[in-house]
Amino acid sequence: MTNRILATMGLAASLVLSTPAAAQLSAAEETIVSTVEEHFETDVALLERLVVQNSGTHNHEGVRAVADMLVPEFEALGFSVEFIDQSHVGRAGHLFARHEGRPGSTRMLLIGHMDTVFEPDSPFQDFTRDGNVATGPGIEDDKGGIIVILSALRAMQAAGTLEDANIVVALTGDEEDVGDPIAEARADLLAAGEWADVTLGFEGLSIVDGRDMGVTARRSSNSWELRISAGSGHSSGIFHSASSVGAIYELARILDAFRTQLPEENLTFNVGLVAGGTPAVLAEDGLSATTSGKTNIIPDSAVARGDLRTISQEQTERVVARMQEIVADGLPGTEATLEVEFRYPPMSPTEGNAALLARLNAVNADLGLAVQEPIAPIRRGAADISFVAPLTDALAGMGASGRGTHAPGESLDLTSLTRQSQRAAILMSRLAQEEY
């Protein structure tokens, strides 16, 4: 980031710490505001079309159908569009749209996703609207975010500010269940991150106590698996020096040590599945286990699976090292192994991310909107923006606001489409006129 951009932090902060006054928008920015408002119902109609098309991650045809709906929308804005097949990682694919602007100006990466958690067998499939609240599968996560991207870009085109903008839009098709191996599933996104100066993530807007919040950090999402084997035998000898204490006691020791010894700021770890007995066998997909046993037999095996969420790679490495130390300090007659799968990296808080939020708050001041304070990272989960956050300055939570994400009844506040599109379009228009 240039020193000039960092210097804007102080200016932007001084602008937004006061009560919002009359808007200080340029003529082009006024056009952005009015264009977003004029196209509101058109945007909602497109949102409905996207929502009623099921695009559960594993419904590859459905994900491609959503992409097909979006191709003409981006092409009409002057973007070159590419669907990147991902069958080699077991997923449908990604939609990338590219706009080449003025050489040397800020290169911006916009991230959203086309897939949802609702597969075709889900009973939750319909779009309904009651005034300014709409309900449907994936309506907030993340089809509302896609609408914000398109609405913002359309407004920039109408205002003449899109012409200079260097933008890549990356809409992944497997954000809810990333393909395997992850390195291949996210190779194209990482390449775009290497190109970009700034990344904006268009998953849902965070609201706390009625206030719109900014997202300058998100935590990682990793999973761990614990397997324990132990000597078996008659239960009457369990505490004899020559006998094993059994796999279940060793499992309990380790999990309780995790609970008491690991806690620290911005760290969470969950145990999602446990099983123990003679034997205990984890299913191939890791989502279930089978076991059997008798009260008079020392159990010979135990398994557990869980997740681990951190704010930085340093925290991840340090906590995993401590977990391994706990596992290694085993009870008599037992052997335990811990495997950690590193999936979504953290989006750590940085000065560059804070500067971007300050820039957005300068936009808020000019729009007469309240300051967006940074939300605590522990209140946001992992997202695709985390893969590129180490490569660029990043700001997440640029999508629309809703309730009940990932559950039947997921809903969207349609009014949030307007202010989020206006914010994004003005921020991008200003960045497009600068060298970052």
C-alpha positions as a Markdown table, in Angstrom:
| # | Residue | x | y | z |
|---|---|---|---|---|
| 1 | Met | 0.0 | 0.0 | 0.0 |
| 2 | Thr | 1.3 | 3.5 | -0.8 |
| 3 | Asn | 2.0 | 6.0 | 1.9 |
| 4 | Arg | -0.6 | 8.2 | 0.4 |
| 5 | Ile | -3.3 | 5.6 | 1.0 |
| 6 | Leu | -2.1 | 5.1 | 4.5 |
| 7 | Ala | -2.3 | 8.8 | 5.1 |
| 8 | Thr | -6.0 | 8.8 | 4.2 |
| 9 | Met | -6.7 | 6.8 | 7.4 |
| 10 | Gly | -6.4 | 9.9 | 9.5 |
| 11 | Leu | -8.4 | 12.1 | 7.1 |
| 12 | Ala | -11.1 | 9.5 | 6.7 |
| 13 | Ala | -11.3 | 9.0 | 10.5 |
| 14 | Ser | -11.7 | 12.7 | 11.1 |
| 15 | Leu | -14.5 | 12.8 | 8.5 |
| 16 | Val | -16.5 | 10.0 | 10.0 |
| 17 | Leu | -16.1 | 10.4 | 13.7 |
| 18 | Ser | -18.4 | 13.4 | 13.6 |
| 19 | Thr | -22.2 | 13.1 | 13.0 |
| 20 | Pro | -22.8 | 12.6 | 9.2 |
| 21 | Ala | -23.5 | 15.9 | 7.6 |
| 22 | Ala | -24.7 | 16.8 | 4.1 |
| 23 | Ala | -23.4 | 14.6 | 1.4 |
| 24 | Gln | -20.2 | 15.6 | -0.3 |
| 25 | Leu | -20.6 | 13.6 | -3.5 |
| 26 | Ser | -19.4 | 14.4 | -6.9 |
| 27 | Ala | -21.8 | 14.5 | -9.9 |
| 28 | Ala | -20.7 | 11.0 | -10.9 |
| 29 | Glu | -21.3 | 9.8 | -7.4 |
| 30 | Glu | -24.7 | 11.3 | -7.3 |
| 31 | Thr | -25.5 | 9.4 | -10.5 |
| 32 | Ile | -24.3 | 6.2 | -8.8 |
| 33 | Val | -26.7 | 6.8 | -5.9 |
| 34 | Ser | -29.7 | 7.5 | -8.2 |
| 35 | Thr | -28.9 | 4.6 | -10.6 |
| 36 | Val | -28.8 | 2.0 | -7.8 |
| 37 | Glu | -32.2 | 3.3 | -6.5 |
| 38 | Glu | -33.7 | 3.3 | -10.0 |
| 39 | His | -32.8 | -0.3 | -10.6 |
| 40 | Phe | -34.0 | -1.7 | -7.2 |
| 41 | Glu | -36.9 | -3.7 | -8.5 |
| 42 | Thr | -34.9 | -5.0 | -11.5 |
| 43 | Asp | -32.2 | -6.2 | -9.0 |
| 44 | Val | -34.8 | -7.9 | -6.8 |
| 45 | Ala | -36.2 | -9.6 | -9.9 |
| 46 | Leu | -32.8 | -11.0 | -10.8 |
| 47 | Leu | -32.3 | -12.0 | -7.2 |
| 48 | Glu | -35.5 | -14.0 | -7.3 |
| 49 | Arg | -34.3 | -15.8 | -10.5 |
| 50 | Leu | -31.0 | -16.7 | -8.9 |
| 51 | Val | -32.6 | -17.9 | -5.7 |
| 52 | Val | -35.2 | -20.2 | -7.2 |
| 53 | Gln | -32.4 | -21.9 | -9.2 |
| 54 | Asn | -31.1 | -24.5 | -6.8 |
| 55 | Ser | -27.3 | -24.3 | -6.7 |
| 56 | Gly | -26.3 | -26.5 | -3.8 |
| 57 | Thr | -22.6 | -27.1 | -3.9 |
| 58 | His | -23.0 | -30.7 | -5.1 |
| 59 | Asn | -25.7 | -29.7 | -7.7 |
| 60 | His | -23.2 | -29.0 | -10.4 |
| 61 | Glu | -25.8 | -28.4 | -13.1 |
| 62 | Gly | -27.5 | -25.9 | -10.8 |
| 63 | Val | -24.3 | -24.0 | -10.1 |
| 64 | Arg | -23.6 | -23.8 | -13.9 |
| 65 | Ala | -27.2 | -22.6 | -14.4 |
| 66 | Val | -26.6 | -19.7 | -12.1 |
| 67 | Ala | -23.4 | -18.9 | -13.9 |
| 68 | Asp | -25.3 | -18.9 | -17.2 |
| 69 | Met | -27.7 | -16.4 | -15.8 |
| 70 | Leu | -24.9 | -14.1 | -14.8 |
| 71 | Val | -22.8 | -14.2 | -17.9 |
| 72 | Pro | -24.9 | -11.8 | -19.9 |
| 73 | Glu | -25.2 | -9.5 | -16.9 |
| 74 | Phe | -21.4 | -9.0 | -16.8 |
| 75 | Glu | -21.0 | -9.0 | -20.6 |
| 76 | Ala | -23.5 | -6.1 | -20.7 |
| 77 | Leu | -21.1 | -4.2 | -18.4 |
| 78 | Gly | -18.1 | -4.7 | -20.7 |
| 79 | Phe | -16.5 | -7.6 | -18.8 |
| 80 | Ser | -14.9 | -10.6 | -20.5 |
| 81 | Val | -16.4 | -13.7 | -18.8 |
| 82 | Glu | -14.9 | -17.2 | -18.3 |
| 83 | Phe | -16.4 | -20.3 | -16.6 |
| 84 | Ile | -13.5 | -22.2 | -15.1 |
| 85 | Asp | -14.4 | -25.9 | -14.9 |
| 86 | Gln | -13.6 | -27.6 | -11.6 |
| 87 | Ser | -14.6 | -31.2 | -12.3 |
| 88 | His | -11.0 | -32.3 | -11.5 |
| 89 | Val | -11.7 | -31.4 | -7.9 |
| 90 | Gly | -15.2 | -32.7 | -7.8 |
| 91 | Arg | -17.0 | -29.4 | -8.2 |
| 92 | Ala | -18.9 | -27.5 | -10.9 |
| 93 | Gly | -16.6 | -24.5 | -11.5 |
| 94 | His | -16.1 | -20.8 | -10.9 |
| 95 | Leu | -17.2 | -17.8 | -12.9 |
| 96 | Phe | -14.6 | -15.1 | -13.4 |
| 97 | Ala | -15.4 | -11.7 | -15.1 |
| 98 | Arg | -12.6 | -9.3 | -16.0 |
| 99 | His | -12.6 | -5.6 | -16.8 |
| 100 | Glu | -9.5 | -3.8 | -18.0 |
| 101 | Gly | -9.3 | -0.1 | -17.1 |
| 102 | Arg | -6.6 | 2.5 | -17.0 |
| 103 | Pro | -3.1 | 1.1 | -16.7 |
| 104 | Gly | -1.6 | 1.8 | -13.3 |
| 105 | Ser | -4.8 | 2.3 | -11.4 |
| 106 | Thr | -5.9 | 0.2 | -8.4 |
| 107 | Arg | -6.5 | -3.4 | -9.3 |
| 108 | Met | -9.6 | -4.7 | -7.5 |
| 109 | Leu | -10.7 | -8.2 | -6.8 |
| 110 | Leu | -14.4 | -8.8 | -5.9 |
| 111 | Ile | -15.3 | -12.1 | -4.4 |
| 112 | Gly | -18.6 | -13.9 | -4.0 |
| 113 | His | -20.0 | -17.4 | -4.5 |
| 114 | Met | -22.8 | -19.0 | -6.5 |
| 115 | Asp | -23.3 | -22.2 | -4.4 |
| 116 | Thr | -25.5 | -22.6 | -1.3 |
| 117 | Val | -25.8 | -25.2 | 1.5 |
| 118 | Phe | -29.2 | -26.2 | 0.2 |
| 119 | Glu | -29.0 | -29.2 | -2.1 |
| 120 | Pro | -31.9 | -30.3 | -4.3 |
| 121 | Asp | -33.3 | -32.6 | -1.7 |
| 122 | Ser | -33.8 | -29.7 | 0.8 |
| 123 | Pro | -37.5 | -28.7 | 1.3 |
| 124 | Phe | -36.4 | -25.1 | 1.4 |
| 125 | Gln | -36.4 | -24.0 | -2.3 |
| 126 | Asp | -38.8 | -21.1 | -2.8 |
| 127 | Phe | -38.5 | -17.3 | -3.0 |
| 128 | Thr | -41.0 | -15.3 | -1.1 |
| 129 | Arg | -41.3 | -11.5 | -0.5 |
| 130 | Asp | -43.1 | -9.5 | 2.2 |
| 131 | Gly | -42.4 | -5.8 | 1.6 |
| 132 | Asn | -38.6 | -5.3 | 2.0 |
| 133 | Val | -37.9 | -8.7 | 3.4 |
| 134 | Ala | -37.4 | -11.6 | 1.0 |
| 135 | Thr | -36.8 | -15.3 | 1.9 |
| 136 | Gly | -35.1 | -18.1 | 0.0 |
| 137 | Pro | -32.2 | -20.5 | 0.0 |
| 138 | Gly | -28.9 | -18.7 | -0.2 |
| 139 | Ile | -30.6 | -15.4 | -0.5 |
| 140 | Glu | -28.1 | -13.7 | 1.8 |
| 141 | Asp | -25.3 | -16.3 | 1.5 |
| 142 | Asp | -24.4 | -15.3 | -1.2 |
| 143 | Lys | -26.9 | -14.5 | -3.9 |
| 144 | Gly | -27.6 | -11.1 | -2.4 |
| 145 | Gly | -23.9 | -10.4 | -2.5 |
| 146 | Ile | -23.8 | -11.1 | -6.2 |
| 147 | Ile | -26.6 | -8.6 | -6.7 |
| 148 | Val | -24.7 | -6.0 | -4.8 |
| 149 | Ile | -21.7 | -6.6 | -7.1 |
| 150 | Leu | -23.8 | -6.2 | -10.3 |
| 151 | Ser | -25.8 | -3.3 | -9.0 |
| 152 | Ala | -22.6 | -1.4 | -8.0 |
| 153 | Leu | -20.9 | -2.1 | -11.4 |
| 154 | Arg | -24.0 | -1.1 | -13.3 |
| 155 | Ala | -24.1 | 2.2 | -11.4 |
| 156 | Met | -20.4 | 2.8 | -12.1 |
| 157 | Gln | -21.1 | 2.2 | -15.8 |
| 158 | Ala | -23.9 | 4.8 | -15.8 |
| 159 | Ala | -21.7 | 7.3 | -14.0 |
| 160 | Gly | -18.7 | 6.8 | -16.3 |
| 161 | Thr | -16.5 | 5.6 | -13.5 |
| 162 | Leu | -16.3 | 1.9 | -14.6 |
| 163 | Glu | -14.2 | 2.8 | -17.7 |
| 164 | Asp | -11.0 | 3.3 | -15.8 |
| 165 | Ala | -11.5 | 0.5 | -13.3 |
| 166 | Asn | -9.4 | -2.6 | -13.3 |
| 167 | Ile | -11.6 | -5.3 | -11.8 |
| 168 | Val | -11.8 | -9.0 | -11.6 |
| 169 | Val | -15.0 | -10.6 | -10.2 |
| 170 | Ala | -14.4 | -14.1 | -8.9 |
| 171 | Leu | -17.6 | -16.1 | -8.1 |
| 172 | Thr | -16.7 | -19.5 | -6.8 |
| 173 | Gly | -18.9 | -22.5 | -7.1 |
| 174 | Asp | -17.8 | -24.4 | -4.0 |
| 175 | Glu | -17.4 | -21.9 | -1.1 |
| 176 | Glu | -19.7 | -23.9 | 1.1 |
| 177 | Asp | -17.8 | -27.1 | 0.5 |
| 178 | Val | -14.5 | -26.4 | -1.2 |
| 179 | Gly | -13.2 | -29.0 | -3.7 |
| 180 | Asp | -10.3 | -31.3 | -2.9 |
| 181 | Pro | -7.4 | -30.7 | -3.0 |
| 182 | Ile | -7.9 | -27.1 | -1.9 |
| 183 | Ala | -4.7 | -25.9 | -3.5 |
| 184 | Glu | -6.2 | -26.8 | -6.9 |
| 185 | Ala | -9.7 | -25.7 | -6.1 |
| 186 | Arg | -8.4 | -22.2 | -5.2 |
| 187 | Ala | -5.6 | -21.9 | -7.7 |
| 188 | Asp | -7.4 | -19.4 | -9.9 |
| 189 | Leu | -8.5 | -17.3 | -6.9 |
| 190 | Leu | -5.0 | -17.2 | -5.6 |
| 191 | Ala | -3.7 | -16.1 | -9.1 |
| 192 | Ala | -6.3 | -13.2 | -9.0 |
| 193 | Gly | -5.1 | -12.3 | -5.5 |
| 194 | Glu | -1.5 | -12.1 | -6.8 |
| 195 | Trp | -2.7 | -9.6 | -9.4 |
| 196 | Ala | -4.9 | -7.5 | -7.1 |
| 197 | Asp | -4.1 | -4.5 | -4.9 |
| 198 | Val | -7.4 | -4.6 | -3.1 |
| 199 | Thr | -9.9 | -7.4 | -2.4 |
| 200 | Leu | -13.6 | -6.8 | -1.4 |
| 201 | Gly | -15.6 | -9.8 | -0.1 |
| 202 | Phe | -19.3 | -9.7 | -0.8 |
| 203 | Glu | -20.6 | -12.1 | 1.7 |
| 204 | Gly | -23.2 | -10.7 | 4.1 |
| 205 | Leu | -23.1 | -7.4 | 5.9 |
| 206 | Ser | -22.7 | -7.7 | 9.7 |
| 207 | Ile | -25.1 | -5.8 | 11.8 |
| 208 | Val | -24.7 | -5.5 | 15.6 |
| 209 | Asp | -27.4 | -3.7 | 17.7 |
| 210 | Gly | -28.8 | -2.2 | 14.6 |
| 211 | Arg | -25.4 | -0.8 | 13.4 |
| 212 | Asp | -23.7 | -1.8 | 10.1 |
| 213 | Met | -20.2 | -3.1 | 10.9 |
| 214 | Gly | -17.0 | -3.4 | 8.9 |
| 215 | Val | -15.1 | -6.6 | 8.5 |
| 216 | Thr | -11.3 | -6.2 | 8.5 |
| 217 | Ala | -10.6 | -9.7 | 9.9 |
| 218 | Arg | -12.0 | -13.2 | 9.8 |
| 219 | Arg | -10.8 | -16.4 | 11.5 |
| 220 | Ser | -9.5 | -19.5 | 9.9 |
| 221 | Ser | -11.4 | -22.8 | 9.6 |
| 222 | Asn | -9.4 | -26.0 | 10.2 |
| 223 | Ser | -10.4 | -29.5 | 11.3 |
| 224 | Trp | -8.7 | -32.0 | 13.5 |
| 225 | Glu | -9.0 | -35.8 | 14.0 |
| 226 | Leu | -7.9 | -37.7 | 17.1 |
| 227 | Arg | -7.4 | -41.5 | 17.0 |
| 228 | Ile | -6.6 | -43.6 | 20.1 |
| 229 | Ser | -5.7 | -47.2 | 20.4 |
| 230 | Ala | -5.2 | -49.0 | 23.7 |
| 231 | Gly | -4.6 | -52.5 | 25.1 |
| 232 | Ser | -7.8 | -54.3 | 25.9 |
| 233 | Gly | -8.6 | -56.8 | 28.6 |
| 234 | His | -11.0 | -57.6 | 31.5 |
| 235 | Ser | -12.3 | -54.4 | 33.2 |
| 236 | Ser | -11.4 | -55.7 | 36.6 |
| 237 | Gly | -7.7 | -55.0 | 35.9 |
| 238 | Ile | -8.1 | -51.5 | 34.4 |
| 239 | Phe | -6.1 | -49.6 | 37.0 |
| 240 | His | -3.5 | -52.3 | 37.5 |
| 241 | Ser | 0.0 | -51.2 | 36.6 |
| 242 | Ala | 0.2 | -53.9 | 33.9 |
| 243 | Ser | -3.1 | -53.0 | 32.2 |
| 244 | Ser | -4.1 | -50.2 | 29.9 |
| 245 | Val | -6.5 | -47.5 | 31.2 |
| 246 | Gly | -8.4 | -47.9 | 27.9 |
| 247 | Ala | -8.9 | -45.7 | 24.9 |
| 248 | Ile | -11.9 | -43.8 | 26.3 |
| 249 | Tyr | -10.2 | -42.5 | 29.4 |
| 250 | Glu | -7.3 | -41.3 | 27.2 |
| 251 | Leu | -9.8 | -39.6 | 24.9 |
| 252 | Ala | -11.4 | -37.9 | 27.9 |
| 253 | Arg | -8.0 | -36.8 | 29.2 |
| 254 | Ile | -7.0 | -35.2 | 25.9 |
| 255 | Leu | -10.3 | -33.4 | 25.3 |
| 256 | Asp | -10.5 | -32.1 | 28.8 |
| 257 | Ala | -6.9 | -30.8 | 28.5 |
| 258 | Phe | -7.8 | -29.1 | 25.3 |
| 259 | Arg | -10.7 | -27.4 | 27.1 |
| 260 | Thr | -8.7 | -26.2 | 30.1 |
| 261 | Gln | -5.2 | -25.5 | 28.5 |
| 262 | Leu | -5.9 | -24.0 | 25.1 |
| 263 | Pro | -8.3 | -21.1 | 25.5 |
| 264 | Glu | -7.1 | -17.7 | 24.5 |
| 265 | Glu | -8.4 | -14.6 | 22.7 |
| 266 | Asn | -9.9 | -15.2 | 19.2 |
| 267 | Leu | -9.5 | -18.9 | 19.5 |
| 268 | Thr | -12.3 | -21.5 | 19.4 |
| 269 | Phe | -12.1 | -25.2 | 19.1 |
| 270 | Asn | -15.1 | -27.6 | 19.0 |
| 271 | Val | -15.5 | -31.3 | 19.4 |
| 272 | Gly | -18.1 | -32.4 | 16.9 |
| 273 | Leu | -18.0 | -36.2 | 17.1 |
| 274 | Val | -16.7 | -38.8 | 19.5 |
| 275 | Ala | -16.9 | -42.6 | 19.7 |
| 276 | Gly | -15.2 | -45.2 | 21.8 |
| 277 | Gly | -15.4 | -49.0 | 22.3 |
| 278 | Thr | -14.1 | -52.3 | 21.0 |
| 279 | Pro | -13.9 | -51.2 | 18.3 |
| 280 | Ala | -14.7 | -47.7 | 17.4 |
| 281 | Val | -14.5 | -47.0 | 13.6 |
| 282 | Leu | -14.8 | -43.7 | 11.9 |
| 283 | Ala | -16.7 | -43.7 | 8.6 |
| 284 | Glu | -14.8 | -42.9 | 5.5 |
| 285 | Asp | -16.5 | -39.5 | 5.1 |
| 286 | Gly | -15.6 | -38.6 | 8.7 |
| 287 | Leu | -19.3 | -37.7 | 9.5 |
| 288 | Ser | -20.2 | -40.7 | 11.5 |
| 289 | Ala | -18.8 | -43.6 | 13.5 |
| 290 | Thr | -19.8 | -47.1 | 14.6 |
| 291 | Thr | -18.9 | -48.7 | 17.9 |
| 292 | Ser | -19.7 | -51.6 | 20.2 |
| 293 | Gly | -18.5 | -52.7 | 23.6 |
| 294 | Lys | -19.2 | -54.3 | 26.9 |
| 295 | Thr | -19.0 | -52.9 | 30.4 |
| 296 | Asn | -16.5 | -55.5 | 31.4 |
| 297 | Ile | -14.1 | -55.0 | 28.5 |
| 298 | Ile | -11.4 | -52.3 | 28.5 |
| 299 | Pro | -12.1 | -50.3 | 25.2 |
| 300 | Asp | -9.4 | -50.6 | 22.6 |
| 301 | Ser | -10.2 | -47.6 | 20.4 |
| 302 | Ala | -11.6 | -44.1 | 20.4 |
| 303 | Val | -12.0 | -41.4 | 17.8 |
| 304 | Ala | -12.9 | -37.7 | 17.9 |
| 305 | Arg | -13.2 | -35.0 | 15.3 |
| 306 | Gly | -13.6 | -31.2 | 15.7 |
| 307 | Asp | -12.7 | -27.8 | 14.3 |
| 308 | Leu | -10.1 | -25.1 | 15.2 |
| 309 | Arg | -10.5 | -21.4 | 14.3 |
| 310 | Thr | -7.7 | -18.8 | 14.7 |
| 311 | Ile | -7.0 | -15.2 | 13.9 |
| 312 | Ser | -3.5 | -15.7 | 12.5 |
| 313 | Gln | -1.2 | -18.3 | 11.1 |
| 314 | Glu | 1.1 | -17.8 | 14.1 |
| 315 | Gln | -1.8 | -18.6 | 16.4 |
| 316 | Thr | -2.7 | -21.7 | 14.4 |
| 317 | Glu | 0.8 | -23.1 | 14.5 |
| 318 | Arg | 1.3 | -22.4 | 18.2 |
| 319 | Val | -2.1 | -23.9 | 19.2 |
| 320 | Val | -1.6 | -27.0 | 17.1 |
| 321 | Ala | 1.9 | -27.5 | 18.6 |
| 322 | Arg | 0.3 | -27.3 | 22.1 |
| 323 | Met | -2.4 | -29.8 | 21.1 |
| 324 | Gln | 0.3 | -32.2 | 19.9 |
| 325 | Glu | 2.1 | -31.9 | 23.2 |
| 326 | Ile | -1.1 | -32.7 | 25.1 |
| 327 | Val | -1.7 | -35.7 | 22.9 |
| 328 | Ala | 1.9 | -37.0 | 23.3 |
| 329 | Asp | 1.6 | -37.0 | 27.1 |
| 330 | Gly | -0.4 | -40.3 | 27.1 |
| 331 | Leu | -1.9 | -42.4 | 29.8 |
| 332 | Pro | -0.4 | -46.0 | 30.4 |
| 333 | Gly | -1.1 | -48.5 | 27.7 |
| 334 | Thr | -2.5 | -46.0 | 25.1 |
| 335 | Glu | -1.3 | -44.5 | 21.9 |
| 336 | Ala | -2.8 | -41.4 | 20.3 |
| 337 | Thr | -2.4 | -39.5 | 17.0 |
| 338 | Leu | -3.7 | -36.1 | 16.1 |
| 339 | Glu | -4.0 | -35.0 | 12.5 |
| 340 | Val | -5.0 | -31.4 | 11.6 |
| 341 | Glu | -6.3 | -30.4 | 8.2 |
| 342 | Phe | -5.7 | -26.8 | 7.3 |
| 343 | Arg | -8.5 | -25.6 | 5.2 |
| 344 | Tyr | -9.5 | -21.9 | 5.2 |
| 345 | Pro | -6.6 | -19.6 | 6.4 |
| 346 | Pro | -7.3 | -16.6 | 8.6 |
| 347 | Met | -7.9 | -13.1 | 7.3 |
| 348 | Ser | -5.7 | -11.4 | 9.9 |
| 349 | Pro | -6.3 | -7.8 | 10.8 |
| 350 | Thr | -3.7 | -5.4 | 9.1 |
| 351 | Glu | -3.1 | -1.7 | 8.8 |
| 352 | Gly | -4.0 | -2.0 | 5.1 |
| 353 | Asn | -7.4 | -3.5 | 5.9 |
| 354 | Ala | -8.0 | -0.8 | 8.5 |
| 355 | Ala | -7.1 | 1.8 | 5.9 |
| 356 | Leu | -9.7 | 0.3 | 3.5 |
| 357 | Leu | -12.4 | 0.5 | 6.2 |
| 358 | Ala | -11.4 | 4.2 | 6.8 |
| 359 | Arg | -11.8 | 4.8 | 3.0 |
| 360 | Leu | -15.3 | 3.1 | 3.2 |
| 361 | Asn | -16.2 | 5.3 | 6.2 |
| 362 | Ala | -15.3 | 8.4 | 4.2 |
| 363 | Val | -17.8 | 7.2 | 1.7 |
| 364 | Asn | -20.3 | 6.7 | 4.5 |
| 365 | Ala | -19.8 | 10.2 | 5.7 |
| 366 | Asp | -20.5 | 11.6 | 2.2 |
| 367 | Leu | -23.6 | 9.4 | 1.9 |
| 368 | Gly | -24.8 | 10.6 | 5.3 |
| 369 | Leu | -24.5 | 7.1 | 6.8 |
| 370 | Ala | -23.1 | 6.1 | 10.2 |
| 371 | Val | -19.6 | 4.9 | 10.8 |
| 372 | Gln | -19.0 | 1.2 | 10.3 |
| 373 | Glu | -16.8 | 0.1 | 13.2 |
| 374 | Pro | -14.8 | -3.1 | 12.8 |
| 375 | Ile | -16.6 | -6.2 | 14.1 |
| 376 | Ala | -14.9 | -8.5 | 16.4 |
| 377 | Pro | -13.3 | -11.3 | 14.3 |
| 378 | Ile | -14.7 | -14.0 | 16.6 |
| 379 | Arg | -18.2 | -13.0 | 15.2 |
| 380 | Arg | -17.3 | -13.9 | 11.6 |
| 381 | Gly | -16.5 | -17.3 | 10.1 |
| 382 | Ala | -14.2 | -18.2 | 7.3 |
| 383 | Ala | -14.7 | -17.2 | 3.7 |
| 384 | Asp | -12.9 | -17.3 | 0.3 |
| 385 | Ile | -11.4 | -13.8 | 0.9 |
| 386 | Ser | -9.2 | -15.4 | 3.5 |
| 387 | Phe | -7.2 | -17.2 | 0.8 |
| 388 | Val | -6.1 | -13.9 | -0.8 |
| 389 | Ala | -6.0 | -11.7 | 2.3 |
| 390 | Pro | -2.3 | -12.2 | 2.8 |
| 391 | Leu | -1.7 | -11.0 | -0.7 |
| 392 | Thr | -3.8 | -7.8 | -0.8 |
| 393 | Asp | -5.5 | -5.3 | 1.4 |
| 394 | Ala | -8.9 | -6.7 | 2.1 |
| 395 | Leu | -12.4 | -5.7 | 3.4 |
| 396 | Ala | -15.1 | -8.3 | 3.8 |
| 397 | Gly | -18.8 | -8.0 | 4.7 |
| 398 | Met | -19.7 | -6.0 | 1.6 |
| 399 | Gly | -22.7 | -8.0 | 0.7 |
| 400 | Ala | -26.3 | -7.6 | 1.8 |
| 401 | Ser | -27.8 | -8.2 | 5.3 |
| 402 | Gly | -30.1 | -11.0 | 6.3 |
| 403 | Arg | -31.0 | -13.5 | 9.0 |
| 404 | Gly | -31.0 | -17.3 | 9.4 |
| 405 | Thr | -28.1 | -18.0 | 7.1 |
| 406 | His | -27.7 | -21.8 | 6.3 |
| 407 | Ala | -31.1 | -22.6 | 7.7 |
| 408 | Pro | -34.6 | -22.9 | 6.3 |
| 409 | Gly | -36.2 | -19.5 | 6.4 |
| 410 | Glu | -32.9 | -17.6 | 5.4 |
| 411 | Ser | -34.0 | -14.1 | 4.7 |
| 412 | Leu | -32.7 | -10.8 | 3.3 |
| 413 | Asp | -33.3 | -7.1 | 4.1 |
| 414 | Leu | -33.8 | -5.9 | 0.6 |
| 415 | Thr | -33.1 | -2.3 | 1.7 |
| 416 | Ser | -29.5 | -3.3 | 2.4 |
| 417 | Leu | -29.0 | -4.0 | -1.3 |
| 418 | Thr | -29.2 | -0.3 | -1.9 |
| 419 | Arg | -26.8 | 1.1 | 0.6 |
| 420 | Gln | -24.3 | -1.7 | 0.1 |
| 421 | Ser | -24.3 | -1.2 | -3.7 |
| 422 | Gln | -23.9 | 2.6 | -3.3 |
| 423 | Arg | -21.1 | 2.2 | -0.8 |
| 424 | Ala | -19.2 | -0.3 | -3.0 |
| 425 | Ala | -19.7 | 1.6 | -6.2 |
| 426 | Ile | -18.4 | 4.9 | -4.8 |
| 427 | Leu | -15.5 | 3.2 | -3.0 |
| 428 | Met | -14.5 | 1.4 | -6.2 |
| 429 | Ser | -14.9 | 4.6 | -8.3 |
| 430 | Arg | -12.6 | 6.5 | -6.0 |
| 431 | Leu | -10.0 | 3.7 | -5.9 |
| 432 | Ala | -10.1 | 3.4 | -9.7 |
| 433 | Gln | -8.8 | 7.0 | -10.0 |
| 434 | Glu | -5.8 | 6.2 | -7.9 |
| 435 | Glu | -2.5 | 4.3 | -8.0 |
| 436 | Tyr | -2.6 | 2.0 | -5.0 |
